[in-house]
């Protein structure tokens, strides 16, 4: 029994070490951002231990050396920046710096709209992609669109891109699954719908599936009633000028967002 307990404790210790190592790796990749709270310590120099927060400018103030630009740096890069200034100033000959990330406030991404868990989420590694943030938010709910909108700032300029989510998992994933940055907003709009009424079994609004045809829309509505006819079917569609027009569609025509399909009664 004692041998089993020792073995179990050994396994738990190993697992804890693995988890700790993984967390340390993630922290090493993380880039500090405005609002992040950090603890800085110098080996054998306890008087230089400081807890501080990264300012909006990316700067912290540290004893002896003053302002240090840390925003945008990884933890190892930030440690080196402080060590270099302490050494160059002659304050510590061989400084060994350790930075602990206490609280993440900067480098967060907002995931909004029709997702399972909308909210703000931290970027934990330097190579976090759109698909990672969607997964963190639980993915889109059934009424969510296949196309998401990513907006933010890139190189000091406003950035906006519409991204086809199914394409993220296709052969060209690398082009669509873009890296996210602090301050980005991911928005999942409602899926486009069409409306069908008249002589169909189940009138009402329905989600437009990819490349859906008029015939498939009829099937979605349960098909025709005994009085319905395809010959007198009409689509009420809003044009570019905002006016609603009426067209007589072919069954192979594609359905557009907000189309209203009317199935009329047969005269014979």
N, C-alpha and C positions, 0 to 999 in steps of 0.2 A: 504493500500500500504506500509506504514512504517513497519507494522508488518511483511509483506512478505520479505521486505529488511533485517530486523533484523534476520528473520529465515534463509534466504539465507546466510547472513554473518556468522551466527552461524554454519551452515553446512560446509562452506568453512574453517572456523577456525578449526573445528573438523578434517576435512580431512587433513589439513596442519599438525596438531599435530600428526595424525596417520602416515603420511609420514615421519615426522621428527623422530618419535619413531622407525620406521622401519629402517631408515638410521642409527640411533644410534646403533641399534642392529647389523646391518651388520658391522659397524665400530668396534664394540666390538669384533666380531669374527675374524676380519682381523688380519693377522700376518704381522708385519712390515718386510720389506725387503730392500735390498740395493737400495739406490736412493730415497727412500720415504722421502718426505718433511713433517715435523711435527712442530707444535707450542706447546711449553710446558709452562704452567703457574702454579704458586703456589698461593693459596688463601692468600690474604693480604700481598703478597710479590711481588709487581709488578716489582721490580728490577731483579727478577729471571725469568721473561718471556723471552723465547728464541725461535727463529725460526731456525731450523737446518735441516740437511739432514743426513739420515743414511748412513754410509760409507759401502764400499764393505765388510768390515769385520763384519758389523752388529753393529758397535760401534758409539756412539755419544759422544761429549765432552760437559759437562755441568758445569756451574759455581760452584765453591766451592768443587765439588766432583770429577771432572775430567772425565775420560773415563767410560762410562756405556754401557754394552752390552744389546742392545734392539732388534737386529735382530732375528726374529723367535718368538718374544713375541707378544701376543695380546695387544691391547691398555690397558686394565686393568692391565695386567701383567707388562707392561712397566711403568705404573703409580706407581705401587707398588715398582718396582725396584728403581726408583728415590726417592720415599718417604723414603724407608728403608735407603738409603745412606745418605740422608739429616738428618734423625733422628739419625742414628748411629754416624754421624760426629758431632752431637750437633749443627748443623746450624739452624734447625727449629724443634721445639719440637713436634708439631703435624701437619706435612705437609699434605696438601690436594692438590694433583696433578691433573691437567687436561691436557690431550694430545689431540690435534686436528690434524687429518690427513689432510694436506693441498693438497698434490699432491702424487698420486700413481705412482711410477716408478719401484719399485721392485715387485716381485711376479706377474709377467706377463707371460702369455702363448701366444705363437705364433700359430695361426691357418692358415695353408697354403694349397695351392692346389686348388682343385675344390670345393670351398665353395662360398656362396653368397657374403660374406664380409671378405675376408682374411685380416689378420692384427694381431696386438698384443693387448691382452685384459687383464685387471687386474683381479686377484683373489679377489673377494670382500668378501668372507666368508671363514672360515677355512675348510669347508666341500664341496668345489666346485668339481664336478665330470666331467668326460669327456663329458657326455651328456649336461651338463650345458654350457660348452664352445662351443660345436658344435651349440647349439641353439643360443648363443650369436653371433656367426659368420653367422647365417642365415641358417645353415644346408648345406648339399651337394647340388650342382647343378645337373640337370638331368644326366650329363655325369660322375658324381662322383661315385667312388667305394663304395660298401657296407662295405668294410673293411678299417679302418683307421689305421695309424701308429702313435703310441705315443712314443716319445723318450725324454729322460731327464737324470737327475742324481738322484739316490736313494742310500742313505747311503754312499755317496762318490764314487759310482761306476756308469758307464754308464748303462742306462736302455732303453730297446726297447721292444715294445709289439705291436703285430697286434691284433686289436679288431674288432669283427664282430658287426656292428652297430645294425642290427635287433635283435641281441641277448640281447642288452641293455634293451629291452622292453619285454623280455620273463621271465619265472619263475626264471631263474638263474641270473637276472639282477645284483644282489649284487656282483657277482664274476667278471663280465665284466665291469661294470660301475665304473672304478677305480677313486680314488682321483687324481687330478692334483696338480702339485707343480710349484713354480716359476722357470722359465727357460725352462719349457716343450715346446715341439714342437708337434703339432698335424698336420699330413699331410694326406690329402685326395687325393689319386691318381686317375687317370682316371679309369673308369669301364673297365673290360676286354671285348674285342670284338672278334667276328669271322667275316669271310668274306665269302660271297657266290656269285657264278657267274655261268654262263652257261645258261642252259634252265630253268630259274626261272623268275617269273613275275617282281620281284624287286631286281635285284642284287645289292650288295653293302655291307658295313660294318654294323654290328648290335651289340648292347649290349648283352652280355651273361647274361641271367637271372639265378637265382639260380636253380641248377640241371636241366639245359636245355638239352633236348635230340636232336638228329639229326632230328627227325621228327618235333619237335617244331621249330628248326632252319629253316626247309623248309617252315613251315607255316609263320615264320617271313619274309621270302623272297617272300611271296605271293603265294607259291605253284609252281608246275611245269607248264611249257608251254605245248602246245599240242604236242610238239616234245620231251619233256623231259621224262626221265625214271629214276626210283629209282634204277634199277638193276645195272646201270653203274656209280652210284654215287661214288665219291672218296673224301677222306680228305687228304690234304697235311698238315702234322704236324711236327713241329720241335722237335727232340728228345733231350735227356739229353746231347748228344755229340754235339749239335748245328746243326746237319745235318737234312735236311727236307726229310721225308719219305712219302710214299703214302700208304694209307690203304683203304680197302673196308669196310665201317662201317655198323653196324646194325642200324635200325631206333631207337632202344632203347638206343644206346650208348650215353654217355654224351659228350657234346661239351666242348672243352678246349680253353683257351685263345689263340688267334691268329691262330686258325684253319682256313684253307681255304677250303671251301666245293665247289667241282666242280660237277655240274649236267650235264651229257653229253646227247647228242641227241640220241634218240632211232634209232636203225638200221632198225626197221620194222615199 
